[in-house]
Amino acid sequence: MLGKIKSWFKKTPSITMVLNFLDSSKKTILVIDDDLPQHDKSSGSKRLFEIIKIFKNLDFNVVYLPNNGLRVSPYYEQLIQLGVDVLLNSPDRDGMLYNLERLKNEIDYAWISRPILNIEFRKLLKSNKKIKIIFDTVDLHFVRMLRQAEKEQNEKLKKKAIKFKKIELGLAKDADATLVVTETELGLLEKEGINNIFVIPNVHELCIPETEISFENRKGIVFIGGYKHEPNVDAVEWLINEIMPMVWNKLGNIPVYLLGSFPPEKVKSLAGDHVFVPGFLEDVSSYFLHTRIFVAPLRYGAGMKGKIGQSLEFGLPIVSTEIGTEGMNLTHEKNVMLANETNDFADKIVKLYQDVNLWNTIKGNAHESILSYTPMEVSKKLTELFNKLDHNTKT
């Protein structure tokens, strides 16, 4: 591949190296993900964007490479404003890869998201032996796939998940550090004999509104999720088709808001007199401040769910499955309501929607539940990660 790029470059001297201003007194971290972090559209992107802010506060040079090579506004401009160098198609993917080849000797750490991107970029980067490869799983894909296969009784997907497990475990064993988002996933990898695992969770900040809206002045139920992620589609179909008819039967026609980016037709078709599917919204805070309950009826998935953390940021009481709160150490009737079956989930919504004392208890405990996910706490975890990587280099 590199031979092709170099040959092509000789014929096209118009490619420019965009990274001429790296501070040689600082460590440089390369971050690779599918695209620019569209932090208001997906939990994974939000986590990565917040982590990049921490990298800058830790005084790293940060270089970001979106695998699709595309400049997307306003996300490109936001990275530039943070002082992040961005490697885009220059003028196309071959140019971007050539620039990466020229840059690789300046890189100390390569933070590569997701298995496929690790496979694609690892060989190029490992040719510089000083680079520490950090495999950010984002979530354990094989776990999510196995759960979906079990729910759907899908043998083909189960076989694919087993193959993917082998890939992920191989990448984890080969990496200098493997990142997971919860202690639950750390335990799963430890049982498979993986070392050098670090928990780097989602990042959340407390939201304290100037005026708190009371239980009596709130109405409705809200869900949020990026609908390119199949577990979110399944969740809202279950919610509207099976759970909410029971709830409406007891509470009347309270509104339900299905927030989130890229809703497909089968999600849009759920809209009706009492169900609203507004699509992507830049600011969703009013929904979290004015509705009475957040729901997370996730039946499969893996990793830490950003939607749960977002609800806790606003102190909005939650009804969720155990899959939804996995790894977050939340307790039933203390800081969340838990239910896994249709009837029980509907009953928990009805109870929380009507019981002001229970609602206030859960709301009062919400902010305490995410204190370990603040930028300061995650910064400590990242500092520990890099200290251990540097120590391993010295020894």
Long-range contacts (C-beta under 8 A, 24 or more apart in sequence): 1-97, 1-124, 2-97, 2-101, 2-124, 4-94, 5-94, 5-97, 5-98, 5-101, 6-98, 6-101, 8-94, 8-98, 9-94, 9-95, 9-98, 12-95, 14-91, 15-90, 15-91, 15-95, 15-98, 15-99, 16-90, 17-99, 17-102, 17-103, 18-85, 18-86, 18-87, 18-88, 18-90, 18-99, 19-63, 19-85, 19-87, 19-99, 19-103, 19-106, 21-85, 22-61, 22-63, 22-85, 22-106, 23-61, 26-59, 26-60, 26-61, 27-60, 27-61, 27-108, 27-109, 27-386, 28-60, 28-61, 28-62, 28-63, 28-106, 28-107, 28-108, 28-109, 29-55, 29-60, 29-61, 29-62, 29-63, 29-107, 29-108, 29-109, 29-110, 29-111, 30-63, 30-64, 30-65, 30-100, 30-103, 30-107, 30-109, 30-110, 30-111, 30-125, 31-55, 31-62, 31-63, 31-64, 31-65, 31-111, 31-113, 32-64, 32-65, 32-67, 32-110, 32-111, 32-112, 32-113, 32-117, 32-121, 33-64, 33-66, 33-67, 33-113, 33-114, 33-117, 34-66, 34-67, 34-68, 34-113, 34-114, 34-117, 35-66, 35-67, 35-68, 35-70, 35-72, 36-64, 36-66, 36-70, 36-71, 36-72, 36-75, 36-76, 36-79, 36-86, 37-75, 37-79, 38-72, 38-75, 38-261, 39-75, 40-261, 40-280, 40-282, 41-226, 41-261, 41-262, 41-280, 42-226, 42-228, 42-229, 42-261, 42-306, 43-202, 43-226, 43-304, 43-305, 43-306, 43-307, 44-113, 44-138, 44-139, 44-306, 46-202, 46-203, 46-306, 47-138, 47-181, 47-201, 47-202, 47-203, 47-306, 48-113, 48-136, 49-78, 50-202, 50-203, 50-375, 50-378, 51-200, 51-203, 51-378, 51-382, 52-79, 52-82, 52-84, 53-82, 53-375, 54-203, 54-375, 54-378, 54-379, 54-382, 55-382, 56-82, 56-83, 56-84, 57-375, 57-379, 58-379, 58-382, 58-383, 58-386, 61-85, 61-106, 63-87, 63-103, 63-107, 65-96, 65-100, 67-117, 67-120, 69-93, 69-96, 97-124, 100-124, 104-128, 104-131, 107-131, 108-132, 109-134, 109-386, 109-389, 110-134, 111-136, 112-136, 113-138, 114-138, 114-141, 115-141, 115-164, 115-167, 115-168, 115-171, 118-171, 118-175, 119-167, 119-171, 122-171, 122-174, 130-393, 132-176, 132-177, 132-389, 132-393, 133-174, 133-175, 133-176, 133-177, 134-175, 134-176, 134-177, 134-178, 134-179, 134-385, 134-389, 135-171, 135-172, 135-175, 135-177, 135-178, 135-179, 136-179, 136-200, 137-168, 137-172, 137-178, 137-179, 137-180, 137-181, 137-185, 137-303, 138-181, 138-303, 139-181, 139-185, 139-301, 139-302, 139-303, 139-304, 140-168, 140-180, 140-185, 140-188, 140-189, 140-302, 140-303, 141-168, 141-302, 142-168, 143-185, 143-188, 143-302, 144-231, 144-300, 144-301, 144-302, 144-303, 147-300, 147-301, 147-302, 147-323, 148-230, 148-231, 148-300, 150-300, 151-234, 151-299, 151-300, 169-194, 172-197, 176-389, 176-392, 177-385, 177-388, 177-389, 179-385, 180-303, 181-303, 181-304, 181-327, 182-303, 182-304, 182-326, 182-327, 182-328, 183-327, 184-326, 184-327, 185-302, 185-303, 185-327, 196-388, 198-381, 198-384, 198-385, 199-381, 200-378, 200-381, 200-382, 200-385, 201-304, 201-372, 201-373, 201-378, 201-381, 202-304, 202-306, 202-309, 202-373, 203-373, 203-374, 203-375, 203-378, 204-309, 204-310, 204-312, 204-313, 204-370, 204-373, 204-374, 205-313, 205-374, 205-375, 206-313, 206-367, 206-370, 206-374, 207-285, 207-288, 207-313, 207-314, 207-315, 209-289, 209-314, 213-289, 213-290, 215-292, 215-356, 215-359, 215-360, 216-356, 218-290, 218-291, 218-292, 219-254, 219-255, 219-290, 219-291, 219-292, 220-254, 220-255, 220-256, 220-257, 220-290, 220-291, 220-292, 220-293, 221-247, 221-254, 221-255, 221-256, 221-257, 221-291, 221-292, 221-293, 221-294, 221-295, 221-349, 221-353, 222-256, 222-257, 222-259, 222-287, 222-288, 222-291, 222-293, 222-294, 222-295, 222-316, 223-256, 223-257, 223-258, 223-259, 223-260, 223-294, 223-295, 223-296, 223-297, 223-307, 224-259, 224-260, 224-284, 224-287, 224-294, 224-307, 224-310, 225-259, 225-260, 225-307, 226-260, 226-261, 226-262, 227-260, 227-261, 227-262, 227-263, 227-264, 227-267, 228-261, 228-262, 229-301, 231-298, 231-299, 231-300, 231-301, 232-260, 232-298, 233-264, 233-266, 233-267, 234-298, 234-299, 234-300, 235-296, 235-297, 235-298, 235-299, 236-267, 236-270, 236-297, 237-266, 237-267, 237-270, 238-297, 238-299, 238-342, 239-295, 239-297, 240-270, 240-275, 241-270, 242-342, 243-297, 243-342, 243-345, 243-346, 243-349, 244-275, 244-346, 246-342, 246-343, 246-346, 246-347, 246-350, 247-346, 247-349, 247-350, 247-353, 248-274, 250-350, 251-350, 251-353, 251-354, 254-353, 257-287, 257-291, 259-284, 259-287, 285-314, 288-313, 288-314, 288-316, 289-314, 291-316, 292-317, 292-353, 292-359, 293-317, 293-318, 293-319, 293-349, 293-352, 293-353, 294-318, 294-319, 295-319, 295-320, 295-349, 296-320, 296-321, 296-324, 296-325, 297-321, 297-324, 297-345, 298-323, 298-324, 299-323, 302-326, 303-327, 304-328, 308-336, 309-370, 309-373, 311-366, 312-366, 312-367, 312-369, 312-370, 313-367, 313-370, 314-366, 315-363, 315-364, 315-366, 315-367, 316-363, 316-366, 317-352, 317-359, 317-362, 317-363, 317-366, 318-362, 319-345, 319-348, 319-349, 319-352, 321-345, 328-369, 329-369, 330-369, 333-358, 333-361, 333-362, 334-361, 334-362, 334-365, 335-362, 335-365, 335-366, 335-368, 335-369, 336-362, 337-362
